[in-house]
């Protein structure tokens, strides 16, 4: 099995590259992909850059060029659910695009003809994640993650996303990666560690907690890789 591990930013994959040690770098389409073998498992690792367009390009390249058969996404997100605190882990049961809006044509927010309002992640990978969480003694929550090309930092937008999609967290890449993987029949898993609470203090919280939250998510992802190799 060849496993792809994605993040959006360098900080989200740096702990993973550190753990795998040796790797081969390949530059394609203004991005760098890192190939490594970790305990007998072939990995392709990359950060896409921020946003849905770059994450779509990166996920597609990993699948079509490198032959990735399972996709794991590791990164940070803003919390919407008040039960989520900075550093907490959430795995996406399903994702939506909160900024996709053709409601003028009678469609619900996040829906486009030929697609769906929500895209689900792989159930077996989610089950594995909860097994890993139990083994590690780590709290893990499942829920809905909303994706959009916006860094949400005001209560009004946060409230809209929460009420419209019943979202627990929000970020800028997960749904686009999930759509690509779903369309190409590649199992996908999206894990996020909470780095901020998507409120008026989001930029301050993000600067302070993004790196530590990214490491929490990356460490968990590598534990999943160790289980997948068995």
C-alpha positions as CSV (number, residue, x, y, z in Angstrom):
1,X,0.0,0.0,0.0
2,X,1.2,3.5,-0.9
3,X,0.0,6.1,1.6
4,X,-0.2,9.8,0.9
5,X,0.1,12.2,3.8
6,X,-0.9,15.8,3.1
7,X,-0.9,19.1,5.0
8,X,-1.5,22.6,3.9
9,X,1.5,24.3,5.4
10,X,5.2,23.4,6.0
11,X,4.5,23.3,9.7
12,X,1.9,20.6,9.2
13,X,4.3,18.1,7.5
14,X,7.6,19.1,9.2
15,X,7.1,16.7,12.2
16,X,6.3,13.9,9.7
17,X,9.4,14.5,7.6
18,X,11.4,14.5,10.8
19,X,10.0,11.2,11.9
20,X,10.6,9.4,8.5
21,X,14.2,10.7,8.4
22,X,15.4,10.0,4.9
23,X,13.3,10.9,1.8
24,X,13.5,11.7,-1.9
25,X,12.2,15.1,-3.1
26,X,10.5,15.6,-6.5
27,X,9.3,18.9,-7.8
28,X,6.1,18.9,-9.9
29,X,3.7,21.8,-10.7
30,X,5.4,24.3,-8.4
31,X,5.3,21.9,-5.4
32,X,7.6,19.5,-3.7
33,X,6.7,15.9,-3.0
34,X,8.7,13.7,-0.5
35,X,8.9,10.0,-1.0
36,X,9.9,7.9,2.0
37,X,9.7,4.4,3.3
38,X,8.6,4.2,7.0
39,X,8.9,0.8,8.6
40,X,8.2,-0.9,5.3
41,X,5.4,1.4,4.2
42,X,5.8,3.6,1.1
43,X,4.8,7.2,1.8
44,X,4.3,10.3,-0.3
45,X,4.3,13.5,1.7
46,X,3.5,17.0,0.7
47,X,2.1,20.3,1.8
48,X,-0.3,21.7,-0.7
49,X,-0.2,25.4,0.2
50,X,-3.3,27.0,1.6
51,X,-6.8,26.7,-0.1
52,X,-9.0,24.5,-2.1
53,X,-7.3,25.0,-5.5
54,X,-3.8,24.1,-4.3
55,X,-5.1,21.1,-2.2
56,X,-7.0,19.8,-5.2
57,X,-3.9,20.0,-7.4
58,X,-1.7,18.3,-4.8
59,X,-4.2,15.5,-4.0
60,X,-4.7,14.8,-7.7
61,X,-0.9,14.7,-8.3
62,X,-0.3,12.4,-5.5
63,X,-2.9,9.9,-6.8
64,X,-2.2,10.2,-10.5
65,X,1.6,10.7,-10.6
66,X,2.7,8.9,-7.5
67,X,0.1,6.2,-7.3
68,X,-1.2,7.0,-3.7
69,X,-3.8,4.4,-2.7
70,X,-4.9,5.9,0.7
71,X,-4.9,9.5,1.6
72,X,-4.3,10.9,5.1
73,X,-4.6,14.6,5.8
74,X,-2.9,16.1,8.9
75,X,-3.4,19.7,9.9
76,X,-5.0,22.4,12.0
77,X,-8.5,23.9,12.1
78,X,-10.6,26.5,13.8
79,X,-13.1,25.2,16.3
80,X,-16.8,25.9,16.1
81,X,-18.2,23.4,18.5
82,X,-17.7,24.9,22.0
83,X,-16.6,21.5,23.3
84,X,-13.5,21.7,21.2
85,X,-10.5,23.4,22.8
86,X,-7.1,24.3,21.4
87,X,-5.1,21.2,20.8
88,X,-8.1,18.9,20.7
89,X,-8.3,16.4,17.8
90,X,-11.3,16.0,15.4
91,X,-11.7,13.5,12.6
92,X,-14.0,14.4,9.8
93,X,-17.0,12.1,9.4
94,X,-18.1,14.3,6.5
95,X,-17.0,17.7,5.0
96,X,-18.7,20.5,3.1
97,X,-17.7,23.6,1.2
98,X,-19.1,26.5,3.3
99,X,-18.2,29.1,0.6
100,X,-19.8,27.4,-2.3
101,X,-23.0,29.3,-3.0
102,X,-25.4,28.9,-5.9
103,X,-28.5,29.4,-3.7
104,X,-29.8,31.8,-6.4
105,X,-30.7,28.7,-8.4
106,X,-32.5,27.1,-5.6
107,X,-29.7,24.8,-4.4
108,X,-28.7,24.6,-0.7
109,X,-25.4,26.2,0.4
110,X,-22.4,24.0,-0.4
111,X,-24.1,22.1,-3.2
112,X,-23.3,22.0,-6.9
113,X,-25.1,20.0,-9.5
114,X,-23.2,16.7,-10.2
115,X,-21.8,16.8,-6.6
116,X,-23.3,16.8,-3.1
117,X,-23.5,19.1,-0.2
118,X,-21.4,16.8,2.0
119,X,-18.7,14.3,1.2
120,X,-17.9,11.5,3.6
121,X,-14.5,10.1,4.6
122,X,-13.6,6.4,4.8
123,X,-15.4,4.6,7.6
124,X,-12.6,2.0,8.1
125,X,-10.0,4.7,8.5
126,X,-12.2,6.5,11.0
127,X,-12.6,3.3,13.0
128,X,-8.8,2.8,13.0
129,X,-8.4,6.3,14.3
130,X,-10.6,5.7,17.3
131,X,-8.7,2.4,18.0
132,X,-5.4,4.4,17.8
133,X,-6.8,7.1,20.1
134,X,-7.8,4.5,22.6
135,X,-4.4,2.9,22.4
136,X,-2.7,6.3,22.9
137,X,-5.1,7.5,25.6
138,X,-6.0,10.5,23.5
139,X,-9.4,12.1,23.2
140,X,-10.7,12.1,19.6
141,X,-14.0,13.5,18.4
142,X,-15.8,12.9,15.1
143,X,-17.8,15.5,13.4
144,X,-18.5,17.7,10.4
145,X,-15.7,19.9,9.1
146,X,-16.4,22.9,6.9
147,X,-13.9,24.0,4.2
148,X,-13.7,27.3,2.5
149,X,-11.2,29.8,0.9
150,X,-11.6,32.1,3.9
151,X,-9.8,32.4,7.2
152,X,-12.8,32.9,9.4
153,X,-12.3,35.4,12.2
154,X,-15.7,36.9,13.0
155,X,-18.6,35.6,15.0
156,X,-21.2,36.3,12.3
157,X,-19.5,34.1,9.7
158,X,-18.8,31.4,12.3
159,X,-22.5,31.4,13.4
160,X,-23.6,31.1,9.7
161,X,-21.4,28.1,9.1
162,X,-22.4,26.4,12.3
163,X,-26.2,26.9,11.7
164,X,-26.1,26.1,8.0
165,X,-23.9,22.9,8.1
166,X,-24.0,21.9,11.8
167,X,-20.2,22.1,11.5
168,X,-17.8,21.4,14.4
169,X,-14.7,22.9,12.9
170,X,-13.5,24.8,9.8
171,X,-10.4,24.9,7.6
172,X,-9.4,25.6,4.0
173,X,-8.5,22.3,2.3
174,X,-10.3,19.2,3.6
175,X,-13.4,19.1,1.5
176,X,-11.6,19.6,-1.7
177,X,-9.2,16.7,-0.9
178,X,-12.1,14.5,0.1
179,X,-13.9,15.3,-3.2
180,X,-10.9,14.4,-5.2
181,X,-10.4,11.1,-3.3
182,X,-14.1,10.2,-3.4
183,X,-14.1,10.8,-7.2
184,X,-11.0,8.7,-7.8
185,X,-12.0,5.9,-5.3
186,X,-9.2,6.5,-2.9
187,X,-10.0,6.1,0.8
188,X,-9.5,9.4,2.6
189,X,-9.0,10.4,6.2
190,X,-9.0,14.0,7.5
191,X,-7.6,14.8,10.9
192,X,-7.4,18.3,12.4
193,X,-6.0,19.6,15.7
194,X,-7.7,22.8,16.9
195,X,-5.4,25.8,16.7
196,X,-8.0,28.6,17.3
197,X,-11.6,29.1,17.9
198,X,-12.5,31.0,14.7
199,X,-13.4,34.1,16.6
200,X,-12.2,37.7,16.7
201,X,-9.0,36.6,18.3
202,X,-8.3,33.9,15.7
203,X,-5.2,35.5,14.2
204,X,-3.5,35.8,17.5
205,X,-4.5,32.3,18.6
206,X,-3.4,30.9,15.2
207,X,0.1,32.4,15.5
208,X,0.5,31.1,19.0
209,X,-0.9,27.6,18.8
210,X,-0.7,26.5,15.1
211,X,2.7,24.8,15.4
212,X,2.0,22.9,18.5
213,X,-1.4,21.8,17.2
214,X,0.1,20.7,13.9
215,X,2.6,18.5,15.8
216,X,-0.3,16.9,17.8
217,X,-2.1,16.0,14.5
218,X,1.1,14.8,12.8
219,X,2.0,12.5,15.7
220,X,-1.4,10.9,15.6
221,X,-1.2,10.4,11.8
222,X,2.1,8.6,12.1
223,X,0.6,6.3,14.8
224,X,-2.1,5.5,12.2
225,X,0.5,4.7,9.6
226,X,2.2,2.3,12.0
227,X,-1.2,0.5,12.4
228,X,-1.9,0.4,8.7
229,X,1.4,-1.4,8.1
230,X,0.3,-4.3,10.2
